[in-house]
Amino acid sequence: MTVPTQPKVYHIVHVDRLPSIIQSKGLWCDAEMVKHPGLGTTIGMNTIKSRRLYELTLNSRPGLYVGNCVPFYFCPRSIMLYLIHRGNHPELSYRGGEDPIVHLEFDLRDAVAWAEANDRRWAFTLCERGFFFF
């Protein structure tokens, strides 16, 4: 497989989360989002979010739960987006379809450079197939 010259990473959110993202000047991990209810529609599965908050840790960062990181994915069409599109998974409480979902796209190299310049840690993980800021 050829590595793209400008690889991208993606994060999806409901459009009604944009005001809080703009106001806070960034994305919050799920551990922070549970402290600030009412900032918009949750589109993920609560069972997955709970596992990330209380069970799954990053192998590269012992003791750090996945829910303390903001997840990004290498695929612009994530599995969660497909489940939202289908709208029939029993554990998915969000049923509003894909139309109000915003796809945030970042240049991977720029994101890593920003993280390093701002003393922010980041990691790749195979189990979550993603890229994280924490």
PANUZA-877502 format. One record per residue: residue number from 1; residue in one letter; chain; x negated, y, z negated of N, C-alpha, C in turn. Coordinates in steps of 0.1 Angstrom, whole numbers, padded with zeros to 4 digits. Example, Ala and Ser with C-alpha at 12.3 -4.5 7.8 and 13.67 -1.06 7.14 Angstrom:
# PANUZA-877502
[1, a, A, [-0132, -0057, -0078], [-0123, -0045, -0078], [-0132, -0033, -0078]],
[2, s, A, [-0128, -0022, -0071], [-0137, -0011, -0071], [-0129, 0000, -0079]],
# end
This chain:
# PANUZA-877502
[1, m, A, [-0008, -0012, 0000], [0000, 0000, 0000], [-0009, 0012, 0000]],
[2, t, A, [-0006, 0022, 0008], [-0013, 0034, 0009], [-0008, 0044, -0001]],
[3, v, A, [-0018, 0050, -0008], [-0014, 0060, -0019], [-0012, 0073, -0011]],
[4, p, A, [-0001, 0080, -0014], [0002, 0093, -0007], [-0009, 0103, -0011]],
[5, t, A, [-0011, 0112, -0002], [-0021, 0123, -0006], [-0016, 0132, -0016]],
[6, q, A, [-0003, 0134, -0016], [0004, 0143, -0026], [0015, 0135, -0033]],
[7, p, A, [0012, 0125, -0042], [0022, 0117, -0048], [0032, 0126, -0057]],
[8, k, A, [0044, 0122, -0057], [0054, 0129, -0064], [0059, 0121, -0076]],
[9, v, A, [0065, 0127, -0086], [0072, 0121, -0097], [0085, 0128, -0098]],
[10, y, A, [0095, 0120, -0104], [0109, 0125, -0104], [0115, 0123, -0117]],
[11, h, A, [0125, 0132, -0120], [0133, 0131, -0132], [0147, 0136, -0128]],
[12, i, A, [0157, 0129, -0133], [0171, 0133, -0129], [0178, 0138, -0142]],
[13, v, A, [0186, 0148, -0140], [0194, 0154, -0151], [0208, 0158, -0145]],
[14, h, A, [0218, 0159, -0154], [0230, 0165, -0150], [0229, 0180, -0148]],
[15, v, A, [0236, 0186, -0139], [0234, 0200, -0136], [0237, 0209, -0148]],
[16, d, A, [0246, 0204, -0157], [0249, 0212, -0168], [0238, 0213, -0179]],
[17, r, A, [0227, 0206, -0176], [0215, 0206, -0185], [0205, 0217, -0181]],
[18, l, A, [0207, 0222, -0169], [0198, 0232, -0163], [0196, 0245, -0172]],
[19, p, A, [0207, 0250, -0177], [0205, 0262, -0186], [0196, 0260, -0198]],
[20, s, A, [0198, 0248, -0204], [0189, 0245, -0216], [0175, 0242, -0212]],
[21, i, A, [0173, 0237, -0200], [0159, 0234, -0195], [0152, 0248, -0192]],
[22, i, A, [0160, 0257, -0186], [0154, 0270, -0183], [0151, 0278, -0195]],
[23, q, A, [0161, 0277, -0205], [0159, 0285, -0217], [0147, 0280, -0225]],
[24, s, A, [0145, 0266, -0226], [0134, 0261, -0234], [0121, 0260, -0226]],
[25, k, A, [0122, 0264, -0213], [0110, 0264, -0204], [0104, 0250, -0202]],
[26, g, A, [0113, 0240, -0203], [0108, 0226, -0200], [0118, 0216, -0204]],
[27, l, A, [0114, 0203, -0202], [0122, 0192, -0205], [0119, 0187, -0219]],
[28, w, A, [0130, 0182, -0226], [0128, 0176, -0239], [0129, 0161, -0238]],
[29, c, A, [0122, 0154, -0246], [0123, 0139, -0247], [0136, 0136, -0254]],
[30, d, A, [0140, 0124, -0254], [0153, 0119, -0260], [0152, 0122, -0275]],
[31, a, A, [0140, 0120, -0282], [0139, 0122, -0296], [0143, 0137, -0300]],
[32, e, A, [0140, 0146, -0291], [0144, 0160, -0293], [0158, 0163, -0289]],
[33, m, A, [0163, 0156, -0279], [0176, 0158, -0274], [0187, 0154, -0285]],
[34, v, A, [0184, 0143, -0292], [0193, 0139, -0303], [0194, 0150, -0314]],
[35, k, A, [0184, 0158, -0315], [0185, 0169, -0325], [0192, 0181, -0321]],
[36, h, A, [0195, 0181, -0308], [0202, 0193, -0302], [0214, 0188, -0293]],
[37, p, A, [0224, 0182, -0300], [0236, 0177, -0292], [0243, 0189, -0286]],
[38, g, A, [0250, 0186, -0276], [0258, 0197, -0269], [0251, 0205, -0259]],
[39, l, A, [0239, 0201, -0255], [0232, 0208, -0245], [0235, 0204, -0230]],
[40, g, A, [0245, 0195, -0229], [0248, 0190, -0216], [0252, 0176, -0216]],
[41, t, A, [0255, 0171, -0204], [0259, 0157, -0202], [0248, 0147, -0202]],
[42, t, A, [0249, 0137, -0210], [0239, 0126, -0210], [0243, 0116, -0199]],
[43, i, A, [0234, 0113, -0190], [0237, 0104, -0179], [0231, 0090, -0181]],
[44, g, A, [0222, 0088, -0190], [0216, 0075, -0192], [0224, 0066, -0201]],
[45, m, A, [0220, 0054, -0202], [0227, 0044, -0211], [0222, 0045, -0225]],
[46, n, A, [0232, 0046, -0234], [0228, 0047, -0249], [0220, 0035, -0254]],
[47, t, A, [0222, 0023, -0248], [0215, 0012, -0253], [0200, 0013, -0249]],
[48, i, A, [0197, 0018, -0237], [0184, 0020, -0232], [0177, 0031, -0240]],
[49, k, A, [0184, 0042, -0242], [0179, 0053, -0250], [0175, 0049, -0264]],
[50, s, A, [0184, 0041, -0270], [0182, 0036, -0284], [0169, 0027, -0284]],
[51, r, A, [0168, 0018, -0274], [0156, 0010, -0274], [0143, 0018, -0273]],
[52, r, A, [0144, 0029, -0264], [0132, 0037, -0262], [0129, 0045, -0275]],
[53, l, A, [0139, 0049, -0283], [0137, 0057, -0295], [0132, 0048, -0306]],
[54, y, A, [0136, 0036, -0308], [0134, 0028, -0320], [0126, 0015, -0318]],
[55, e, A, [0124, 0010, -0305], [0118, -0003, -0303], [0106, -0002, -0294]],
[56, l, A, [0107, 0005, -0283], [0096, 0004, -0273], [0085, 0014, -0276]],
[57, t, A, [0073, 0010, -0276], [0061, 0019, -0278], [0053, 0017, -0266]],
[58, l, A, [0044, 0028, -0264], [0035, 0027, -0253], [0022, 0020, -0257]],
[59, n, A, [0019, 0010, -0249], [0007, 0002, -0252], [-0006, 0010, -0253]],
[60, s, A, [-0006, 0021, -0244], [-0018, 0029, -0244], [-0019, 0039, -0255]],
[61, r, A, [-0008, 0041, -0263], [-0007, 0050, -0274], [0000, 0043, -0285]],
[62, p, A, [-0006, 0035, -0293], [0000, 0027, -0304], [0008, 0036, -0313]],
[63, g, A, [0020, 0032, -0316], [0028, 0039, -0326], [0037, 0050, -0319]],
[64, l, A, [0034, 0053, -0306], [0042, 0063, -0299], [0054, 0056, -0292]],
[65, y, A, [0066, 0060, -0296], [0078, 0055, -0290], [0081, 0061, -0277]],
[66, v, A, [0086, 0054, -0267], [0089, 0059, -0254], [0098, 0070, -0255]],
[67, g, A, [0108, 0070, -0264], [0117, 0081, -0266], [0111, 0094, -0271]],
[68, n, A, [0099, 0094, -0274], [0092, 0106, -0278], [0085, 0112, -0266]],
[69, c, A, [0087, 0107, -0254], [0081, 0111, -0242], [0092, 0115, -0232]],
[70, v, A, [0088, 0124, -0223], [0097, 0127, -0211], [0094, 0118, -0200]],
[71, p, A, [0103, 0109, -0195], [0100, 0100, -0185], [0101, 0106, -0171]],
[72, f, A, [0092, 0103, -0162], [0092, 0106, -0148], [0090, 0093, -0141]],
[73, y, A, [0095, 0092, -0129], [0095, 0080, -0121], [0089, 0083, -0107]],
[74, f, A, [0083, 0073, -0102], [0076, 0074, -0089], [0086, 0073, -0077]],
[75, c, A, [0097, 0067, -0080], [0108, 0065, -0069], [0118, 0076, -0070]],
[76, p, A, [0121, 0083, -0059], [0131, 0093, -0060], [0145, 0088, -0062]],
[77, r, A, [0147, 0075, -0059], [0161, 0069, -0061], [0159, 0059, -0071]],
[78, s, A, [0161, 0062, -0084], [0159, 0053, -0095], [0170, 0043, -0096]],
[79, i, A, [0167, 0033, -0104], [0178, 0023, -0107], [0189, 0030, -0114]],
[80, m, A, [0186, 0039, -0123], [0197, 0046, -0131], [0206, 0053, -0121]],
[81, l, A, [0200, 0060, -0111], [0208, 0067, -0102], [0217, 0058, -0094]],
[82, y, A, [0212, 0046, -0090], [0220, 0036, -0084], [0232, 0032, -0092]],
[83, l, A, [0229, 0030, -0105], [0240, 0026, -0114], [0251, 0037, -0116]],
[84, i, A, [0246, 0049, -0116], [0255, 0061, -0116], [0263, 0061, -0103]],
[85, h, A, [0257, 0059, -0092], [0264, 0058, -0079], [0275, 0048, -0079]],
[86, r, A, [0271, 0036, -0084], [0281, 0025, -0085], [0292, 0027, -0095]],
[87, g, A, [0289, 0033, -0106], [0298, 0037, -0116], [0306, 0025, -0123]],
[88, n, A, [0300, 0013, -0122], [0307, 0002, -0128], [0300, -0006, -0138]],
[89, h, A, [0289, -0001, -0143], [0281, -0008, -0153], [0288, -0006, -0167]],
[90, p, A, [0291, -0017, -0174], [0298, -0016, -0186], [0291, -0008, -0197]],
[91, e, A, [0278, -0006, -0197], [0271, 0001, -0207], [0269, 0016, -0203]],
[92, l, A, [0273, 0020, -0191], [0272, 0034, -0187], [0284, 0041, -0191]],
[93, s, A, [0283, 0051, -0200], [0294, 0059, -0204], [0297, 0070, -0194]],
[94, y, A, [0287, 0075, -0187], [0288, 0086, -0177], [0295, 0081, -0165]],
[95, r, A, [0305, 0087, -0160], [0313, 0082, -0148], [0315, 0094, -0138]],
[96, g, A, [0307, 0104, -0139], [0309, 0116, -0130], [0303, 0115, -0117]],
[97, g, A, [0297, 0104, -0113], [0291, 0103, -0099], [0278, 0110, -0098]],
[98, e, A, [0273, 0109, -0085], [0260, 0115, -0082], [0260, 0130, -0079]],
[99, d, A, [0271, 0135, -0075], [0271, 0149, -0070], [0266, 0159, -0080]],
[100, p, A, [0269, 0158, -0093], [0263, 0168, -0103], [0249, 0164, -0108]],
[101, i, A, [0243, 0154, -0102], [0230, 0150, -0107], [0219, 0158, -0099]],
[102, v, A, [0210, 0164, -0106], [0199, 0172, -0100], [0186, 0164, -0101]],
[103, h, A, [0179, 0164, -0089], [0167, 0156, -0088], [0155, 0166, -0090]],
[104, l, A, [0148, 0165, -0101], [0136, 0173, -0102], [0124, 0166, -0097]],
[105, e, A, [0117, 0173, -0088], [0105, 0167, -0082], [0093, 0175, -0086]],
[106, f, A, [0082, 0168, -0089], [0070, 0174, -0093], [0058, 0167, -0085]],
[107, d, A, [0049, 0175, -0082], [0036, 0170, -0076], [0028, 0164, -0087]],
[108, l, A, [0025, 0151, -0086], [0018, 0144, -0097], [0005, 0150, -0101]],
[109, r, A, [-0003, 0154, -0091], [-0016, 0160, -0094], [-0015, 0173, -0101]],
[110, d, A, [-0005, 0181, -0096], [-0003, 0194, -0103], [0002, 0192, -0117]],
[111, a, A, [0011, 0182, -0119], [0016, 0179, -0133], [0005, 0175, -0142]],
[112, v, A, [-0004, 0166, -0138], [-0015, 0162, -0146], [-0025, 0174, -0149]],
[113, a, A, [-0027, 0182, -0139], [-0036, 0194, -0141], [-0030, 0203, -0151]],
[114, w, A, [-0016, 0205, -0150], [-0009, 0214, -0160], [-0011, 0208, -0174]],
[115, a, A, [-0008, 0195, -0175], [-0009, 0188, -0188], [-0023, 0190, -0194]],
[116, e, A, [-0033, 0188, -0186], [-0047, 0189, -0192], [-0050, 0203, -0195]],
[117, a, A, [-0046, 0213, -0187], [-0049, 0227, -0190], [-0041, 0232, -0202]],
[118, n, A, [-0030, 0225, -0206], [-0022, 0229, -0217], [-0022, 0220, -0229]],
[119, d, A, [-0033, 0212, -0229], [-0035, 0203, -0240], [-0023, 0194, -0243]],
[120, r, A, [-0017, 0189, -0232], [-0006, 0179, -0233], [-0010, 0166, -0229]],
[121, r, A, [-0007, 0156, -0237], [-0010, 0142, -0233], [-0001, 0136, -0223]],
[122, w, A, [-0005, 0127, -0215], [0003, 0120, -0205], [-0002, 0106, -0204]],
[123, a, A, [0007, 0098, -0198], [0004, 0083, -0197], [0012, 0077, -0185]],
[124, f, A, [0006, 0067, -0180], [0014, 0058, -0170], [0018, 0046, -0178]],
[125, t, A, [0028, 0040, -0174], [0032, 0027, -0180], [0038, 0018, -0170]],
[126, l, A, [0035, 0005, -0171], [0040, -0005, -0161], [0054, -0009, -0166]],
[127, c, A, [0057, -0011, -0179], [0069, -0016, -0183], [0081, -0007, -0180]],
[128, e, A, [0079, 0006, -0180], [0089, 0016, -0177], [0088, 0021, -0162]],
[129, r, A, [0077, 0016, -0155], [0075, 0021, -0142], [0075, 0036, -0141]],
[130, g, A, [0068, 0042, -0150], [0068, 0057, -0149], [0056, 0064, -0154]],
[131, f, A, [0058, 0076, -0155], [0047, 0086, -0159], [0053, 0094, -0170]],
[132, f, A, [0046, 0096, -0181], [0052, 0103, -0193], [0044, 0115, -0197]],
[133, f, A, [0051, 0125, -0202], [0044, 0136, -0209], [0048, 0135, -0223]],
[134, f, A, [0039, 0137, -0233], [0042, 0137, -0247], [0033, 0147, -0254]],
# end
